[in-house]
């Protein structure tokens, strides 16, 4: 949950920066500045999409790794149980 709180604060900061940036764009007079901002706005949105995707993927990968580790430990415990049962059965034969 700490990641989500940090991510929300990051997004709010980015949105405030973008809004101030847009306000400054409308007050621009030079065509060069307008063109640069026109190319930078999509790049900013692509970076934001990448950050969101990274956060989602990182949390999903962590959950999957934890789940796989738990299943592996459970199966190892079952295997050891089978080995011990086999040893117990063989020791009872003699």
C-alpha positions as CSV (number, residue, x, y, z in Angstrom):
1,X,0.0,0.0,0.0
2,X,3.0,2.3,0.6
3,X,3.7,2.1,-3.1
4,X,0.2,3.2,-4.0
5,X,0.4,6.2,-1.6
6,X,3.7,7.3,-3.1
7,X,2.4,6.7,-6.6
8,X,-0.7,8.8,-5.9
9,X,1.4,11.7,-4.6
10,X,3.7,11.4,-7.7
11,X,0.7,11.5,-10.0
12,X,-0.8,14.5,-8.2
13,X,2.6,16.3,-8.5
14,X,2.8,15.5,-12.2
15,X,-0.7,16.7,-12.8
16,X,0.0,20.0,-11.1
17,X,3.1,20.4,-13.1
18,X,1.3,19.7,-16.3
19,X,-1.5,22.1,-15.5
20,X,1.0,24.9,-14.8
21,X,2.8,23.9,-18.0
22,X,-0.4,24.1,-20.0
23,X,-1.2,27.5,-18.5
24,X,2.3,28.8,-19.6
25,X,1.8,27.3,-23.1
26,X,-1.3,29.4,-23.7
27,X,0.7,32.5,-22.9
28,X,3.5,31.7,-25.3
29,X,4.0,33.8,-28.4
30,X,6.9,32.1,-30.3
31,X,6.1,29.2,-32.7
32,X,9.3,27.4,-31.7
33,X,8.1,27.2,-28.1
34,X,4.6,26.0,-29.2
35,X,6.1,23.3,-31.3
36,X,8.4,22.1,-28.6
37,X,5.5,21.9,-26.1
38,X,3.3,20.2,-28.7
39,X,5.9,17.4,-29.0
40,X,6.6,17.2,-25.3
41,X,3.0,16.7,-24.2
42,X,2.6,13.3,-25.8
43,X,6.0,12.2,-24.4
44,X,4.8,13.2,-20.9
45,X,1.7,11.1,-21.3
46,X,3.8,8.1,-22.6
47,X,6.1,8.4,-19.6
48,X,3.1,8.5,-17.2
49,X,1.6,5.4,-18.9
50,X,5.0,3.7,-18.5
51,X,5.1,4.5,-14.8
52,X,1.6,3.2,-14.2
53,X,2.4,0.0,-16.1
54,X,5.6,-0.5,-14.2
55,X,3.8,-0.1,-10.8
56,X,1.1,-2.6,-11.9
57,X,3.5,-5.1,-13.3
58,X,5.9,-4.9,-10.3
59,X,3.1,-5.6,-7.9
60,X,1.7,-8.4,-10.0
61,X,5.1,-10.0,-10.4
62,X,5.7,-9.8,-6.6
63,X,2.4,-11.4,-5.9
64,X,3.0,-14.2,-8.4
65,X,6.5,-14.9,-7.0
66,X,5.2,-15.1,-3.5
67,X,2.4,-17.5,-4.6
68,X,4.8,-19.7,-6.6
69,X,7.2,-19.9,-3.6
70,X,4.4,-20.9,-1.3
71,X,3.3,-23.6,-3.7
72,X,6.9,-24.9,-4.1
73,X,7.3,-25.1,-0.3
74,X,4.0,-27.0,0.1
75,X,5.0,-29.4,-2.6
76,X,8.4,-29.9,-1.1
77,X,6.8,-30.7,2.2
78,X,4.5,-33.2,0.6
79,X,7.4,-34.8,-1.2
80,X,9.4,-35.1,2.1
81,X,6.3,-36.6,3.7
82,X,6.1,-39.3,1.0
83,X,9.8,-40.1,1.4
84,X,9.4,-40.4,5.2
85,X,6.3,-42.6,4.7
86,X,8.2,-44.8,2.3
87,X,11.1,-45.1,4.8
88,X,8.7,-46.0,7.5
89,X,7.0,-48.6,5.4
90,X,10.3,-50.2,4.4
91,X,11.6,-50.2,8.0
92,X,8.4,-52.0,9.1
93,X,9.1,-54.8,6.6
94,X,12.3,-56.0,8.3
